[in-house]
Amino acid sequence: MSRIPIKDLKELANKNGQDIVIVFGADTDGHTTHVATWGRSIELCDRAARWGNSMKKQLGWPESLTKAEPSRVRKLQAKIKELEAQLEKVNP
């Protein structure tokens, strides 16, 4: 099974007026599963990812695969660290 494109989740959300979409996919024998999440804002994106991670835990996925963070959240966290470092230089 291929990955579920996030753009498809966004399209589904926009088509149906939703702010969060979580999709679970599996092959016919259940050996290959996939969870994809999308949220309209960074906050909702993070919430969807946490719910998706919880779903994966309930499904018995390995712990290492239950810590997904959306790229938008990672970018925001990196920007915050960058700004904090700049602020520290100005106000030591």
C-alpha positions as CSV (number, residue, x, y, z in Angstrom):
1,M,0.0,0.0,0.0
2,S,1.3,3.4,-0.8
3,R,1.2,6.4,1.5
4,I,-2.0,8.4,1.7
5,P,-1.1,11.9,0.3
6,I,-1.8,14.7,2.7
7,K,-3.1,16.8,-0.2
8,D,-5.9,14.3,-0.5
9,L,-6.9,14.8,3.1
10,K,-6.9,18.6,2.6
11,E,-9.1,18.2,-0.4
12,L,-11.5,15.9,1.5
13,A,-11.6,18.4,4.4
14,N,-12.3,21.4,2.0
15,K,-14.9,19.4,0.1
16,N,-16.8,18.4,3.3
17,G,-16.2,21.5,5.5
18,Q,-14.0,19.8,8.0
19,D,-11.1,21.2,10.0
20,I,-9.4,17.9,11.0
21,V,-9.1,14.7,8.9
22,I,-7.6,11.4,10.1
23,V,-7.6,8.5,7.7
24,F,-6.8,4.9,8.5
25,G,-6.0,2.6,5.5
26,A,-5.2,-1.1,5.4
27,D,-4.6,-3.8,2.8
28,T,-7.1,-6.7,2.7
29,D,-5.2,-8.9,5.1
30,G,-4.4,-6.1,7.6
31,H,-0.7,-6.6,7.4
32,T,0.0,-3.1,6.0
33,T,-1.7,-0.2,7.7
34,H,-1.3,3.6,7.3
35,V,-2.6,6.5,9.3
36,A,-2.6,10.0,7.8
37,T,-3.7,13.2,9.5
38,W,-4.4,16.8,8.4
39,G,-5.5,19.9,10.3
40,R,-6.5,23.3,8.9
41,S,-4.3,25.4,11.3
42,I,-1.0,24.5,13.0
43,E,-2.9,23.9,16.2
44,L,-5.4,21.6,14.6
45,C,-2.7,19.9,12.6
46,D,-0.9,19.1,15.9
47,R,-4.1,17.9,17.5
48,A,-4.8,15.6,14.5
49,A,-1.3,14.2,14.7
50,R,-1.7,13.5,18.4
51,W,-5.0,11.7,17.7
52,G,-3.4,9.8,14.9
53,N,-0.5,8.8,17.2
54,S,-3.0,7.6,19.8
55,M,-4.8,5.5,17.1
56,K,-1.5,3.9,16.1
57,K,-0.7,3.1,19.8
58,Q,-4.2,1.4,20.1
59,L,-3.4,-0.6,16.9
60,G,-0.2,-1.9,18.5
61,W,2.2,0.0,16.2
62,P,5.9,0.1,17.4
63,E,6.5,3.0,19.8
64,S,8.9,4.6,17.4
65,L,6.1,5.1,14.9
66,T,3.7,6.7,17.3
67,K,5.6,10.0,17.7
68,A,4.8,11.7,14.3
69,E,4.9,15.5,14.2
70,P,3.6,17.5,11.3
71,S,6.1,19.4,9.2
72,R,4.3,22.6,9.9
73,V,4.7,22.1,13.7
74,R,8.4,21.2,13.3
75,K,9.0,24.3,11.2
76,L,7.3,26.5,13.8
77,Q,9.3,24.9,16.7
78,A,12.5,25.5,14.7
79,K,11.5,29.2,14.1
80,I,10.7,29.6,17.8
81,K,14.2,28.3,18.8
82,E,15.8,30.6,16.2
83,L,14.0,33.6,17.6
84,E,14.8,32.7,21.2
85,A,18.5,32.5,20.2
86,Q,18.3,35.9,18.6
87,L,16.5,37.3,21.6
88,E,19.2,35.9,23.9
89,K,21.9,37.7,21.9
90,V,20.0,41.0,22.3
91,N,19.1,40.5,26.0
92,P,21.8,38.3,27.5
